[in-house]
Structure formats: C-alpha cells, structure tokens
Amino acid sequence: MSKSAIVSLSLLCVFVMFAGGCAAPEGNTGLKPFAGVPKLANSAYYKADGSFDQAVAKKAYYDMMRAYHYPIPEQLKSDEFWTADFKQGDFARLGMAGIFWKNVVGKYGDVGAKAYKGDFKDTNYGYLGHEIFLLPGQMLPEHNHYGNGSGKGFGPKMETWHVRHGSVEFFGEYKGPTGETPVSELPKCERPWGYGEKWFRSKFVKKLDAGGIYSLNDPESYHFMRAGPNGAIVAEYATYHNDVKFSHPTMEFGNSDAAKITKLKKD
C-alpha cells in the first residue's frame, strides 16, 4: 500500500470516529448485552425440610454478577462470601449476600514494623471495605450500629455506600441533605416490608442508580436498603464494624434451618 493510501485510510478512520464511532469487531470484548437479572420464587431457596439452601442462593448471586460482568475472584467462591436470610424464611424479599474485603482494627503503634511512635500510637483505629449483593427486590432488615459495640470501645459505625451495579433505595430514620423523600409518600404497593409496624423506624427514602453515592450522616440511626428490579451490587466504605442491632425484636443474623424458622408478619 502506498504512503498516500495509508494516510487516506487513517484520515477516514478519524472521520468515522468523530462522526459516529468506530464499531468494534464482533467478539472483540466477549461481553454479552445486559439481559436483566432473573428473579426466583422464594421456595427455590429452601430445601424440602424448610432449611435455607445456600448453594442455590450463591448461584443466584453469581448469575447476577455475570449479568453485570462483575469479576468473580477466588475469594468470592470461598466461605468468606456469605449469605443470610436472617432466619425468616423469606429470602427472596428479605436477605443478602456479602463479603468483607477488609475489616481492620488495631492500635497505630502496634501494627506493621511497630515503628510508629507518634502522638496516636496508643489510639485505636478501624476501617472496612465491604461489598453488599442484593437480588431483584431484595432488602436488608432495618438495623443500626451502636457505639461501644462488643465492649471494644469503638464509636458508632459510619458508612458510605457506592452503587456499582443496578439500583438501590436507601431508607433512613432521618432526613439527609440529598433530596430524601418521606416513605409515606411512596405508593402503598412500593412501601417496604415492615412499614407501619411499631418496630419500624425509617421515615425517609432516597433512590440511586449505578454510580450513585449515599452516606449515613446520623450516628446510631436506623437504616436499610432495597434493591431495584435488577438487583444491586453496592460497595460500602465505613469505620470498623463491631456491632449491629435489628429493629425487629426476633430478627437474627444467620440462615434458617429445619428446626427453627420464624415467620414475620407480611405486608
């Protein structure tokens, strides 16, 4: 090919890029178009004896990850990746999966080479990196984080959430500065599970799509989140996690077994 032909071809490609973009060759990315996240019936997550089937639940989360082209490293295939139906037998609506990438606590002077001798050497620090996985329409139980949890002398957990995929509604006890609206203004069919019960505390809601960031501004306030129609993957940046309290008096962290399944009042 002559030099002039090469220049002409290069100019043509530049023109096409600015006019409408160069289409990537088929199969170049290996990614399939997003086709939505399937929603299973609640019964699919439970064995014949009523116990929670963690294998089925994890597969549903892996399928959601693949739909969003979210990487699944070995750590997510281990027991460090956990699920919970909070022993309520209603996983399709009330449940989650998660992994603590980091949940670190220590004293500044006691870590690493122990070379730090500064003013904070005897001071506690703590931080975490957490990922929350919610299937379509699934929500966490309403909860809060008290200070001094587990007697370790830490203040209330403070959190910021970053919606990486899907969409989420954040519910909280207090109105924040980012355009929250009253839960009471939601259509009745969209009000969250538990709304109107004596134990339910959240009064405001904020919806965010992928890329959105939301923070818990009020220490020890009750809050939770609910995924949109295609589920959600949410990164959490927070201070050290050492305490959780549910607003519902019978809620437990864990999974239902055949011997004990507590049924909560449905909407």
N, C-alpha and C positions, 0 to 999 in steps of 0.2 A: 504494500500500500504506500502510495506517495505521501510525502510530508504534508502537502496541501490537503489531501484526503483525510489524514489523521486530524488536522486542525479543524476541518469542516465537521467531522464526526464529533469532536469534543465540544464544539460550539453548539451543535444540535442537541447534545445531551444536556448541556447547561440550560438551553432554551426550554427543553421539555421539563426539567426540574422546576424551573421558575413558573412555567405555565400550569403544570398540573402534577408534577412529581414523577420521578422515575419509578415505575412499578417494579417491585422486587420479583425475581424469578420465582415461579411456583416451587414450593417446597423449600425455599431458602431459609425460612425461620423454623419450620417444623411445628408451628403452633396452629391449633385448630381455632376457629372463631368461637367466642364465648356463646354457649348454648343454654345458659341457665343452670341452676343447681336444683336437682330433683328433691322433692320433699317426701319422705317416707311416712307411712302411718305410724302412730305411736306403738302399736302392737309389734311392729317389726324389730323394736329394740329390746324385746323381752322374750325370755325363754318360756317354755310351756309351764314351768313351775312358778313363773312370775318374777324370776330374778333377772337383773339387768344383763344384757348381752353386750359386753364391752367391745368385742370383736366387730360386731355389726356397727356399733356406734363409730368406732375408729375408721372403719371402711367408709362410712358416710362422710366423715371429715376429710379423709384422703381424696375421695371423689371430688369434694368441693375444692380442695387445694389444686387438684389437677385442672379443674374447670377454670380456675383463675391463673393457671400456670405458675402457681406458687411452689418454690422448691421444697422437696421433702428430704431433708438430710437424715442421716442415720439416727441422730438424737430424737427426731420425731417418730422414729419407728421403734423406739425403746420405751421402757416403763416410765421414763421421765415425761412422756406425753400422756396425760391423764384425762379421764372423762368423769363427769359427775351428773347424776340425776337427782342428787340431794335427797335420796331415799323417799321420793314421792311418786314414783311410777308414772311420771308424765313427761318423759324425756323430750318428746317432740316439741313441747311447749316450754318446759322448764328444765334447762340443763346447759351444759357447756363442755368444752374441752380446753385444755391449756397446757402451757409449758413455761416454766421459769428458766429463761436462759441464764439469768443471774439473780440471786437473792442474797446479797452480801452484807455481812455485819462484822464489825471489829472496832479496834481502837487504833488511831492513827500511828501510835508508836509501836504497835505490836505486829505490824504486817511487813511483808517484803523482807528486806535485809535488816529491818528494825533500826535503820539508820536515822529515821526522823526523830529529832529532839526538840522540835518547835513547841510553841505555846499550846498546841492542841494535842500533844502526844498522849494524854490520858483521856481524850474525848472520844465518845462513841460516834461512829458513822454507820450509815446503812443506805443501800440503794438496790434497785432491782430493774430487770428488764423482763417483761412478761408478754406472752402472746395469748390472746383470747380468740377462740374459734366458736362461732355460733352458726348453727344450721338455719335454714329459712324459717323466720318467725320465732326462733328460739330466744329465750330470755334468761338472764341470771335472776336468782332470788334477790329481793331487796335486802340490803345489808349496809353496815358501816364498819369503820375501823377505829377502835378506841386507842387512846394513848396508854402507855404503860402496859401494853399487851403482853401477856405471859410473864409478867414480872421482870421484863428485861430493861425497863427504864427508857423506852423509846416513846416519842410523841406520836400523835395520830398519823396514820399513813396518808400522804398527799399524792394525788395521781393526775396524770395527763394521759389521754387516750388519743391514738392516731389511727384513724380508719384507713387501712391499707387496701382492702377489697370489700365490695358490697356496700351496704348502708346500715346505719345504726340509729336508733332513737335512744338518747340519754335521758334518764329520768332522775330528778333530784328533789331534795327536801326544800331547797331554797332557790330563789330566782337569781341567776347569774347575770353577767353583763353582756351576753352574746345573743340576745333575742329569744330567750326561752319563752314558751307559752304555757298557760295553765293546762294541766292534764284534763281538767273538767271540760275544756273546750273541744277535746277530741270527740269525734262521733262515738256513740256508745259501743259500736262494734270494734272500734280501734283502741278502746281503753285497755290498759294492761291487766293481766291476770292479777287478782288481789285488790284491784281498785274498789274502794268503798268499804272494805273490811276495817275493823277497828285498829288492826296492827299496821295497816298500810300508811306510810309516811310521805311518800313522794308527791309533790304538788305541781312540778313543772317538767316540761319536756323540750328537748332540742334534737332535731333530726339532722344528721350529717351523712353525706355521701363519701365515697373513697377520696382520700386526701385531706379530709376534714380533721381538725384537732379540737379537743374539748378537755377542759380541766375541772377537777373538783376543787372549788375555792373555799369551801366551808369545812373546817376540821370536824370530824366525828359525825358528819351529816349522812343521812341515809340516801342511797342511790342504787341504780342498776341500769342495765342496758338491754335493748331488744333488737334483734337483727331484722333487716328488711326481707323482702320476698326471695332474695338470692343469697341469704346468709351474710356472714361478715367475718373478716379476719382483722383483728384490732391489736395494734401494738400498744403496750402500756409502759410508761416511764414513771417511776414512782420512788418514794422513800421505802426503806426496808419494811417488808410485810411480816408482821408478827401477831396479828390479831384480826379476827372477823366476827361480827355478830349479826345474825339474821333478825329481821323484824318479826317474821312469823315464829311463834313460840315452839313449833315442832320441827322446824327445818334443820336438817343435818347435812354436813359436808360428807359425801360418800355416795355409794351406789346401793340400790335396792337389792335385797336378797330374797330368797323364797320364804324366809321366816318372818320378815318384817317389811311391809310396805305401807306407809302412811298415806292415805288419800286425803288431799286437801280439797277444800270447797272450790268448785269450778265456778267460773263466771256465769 
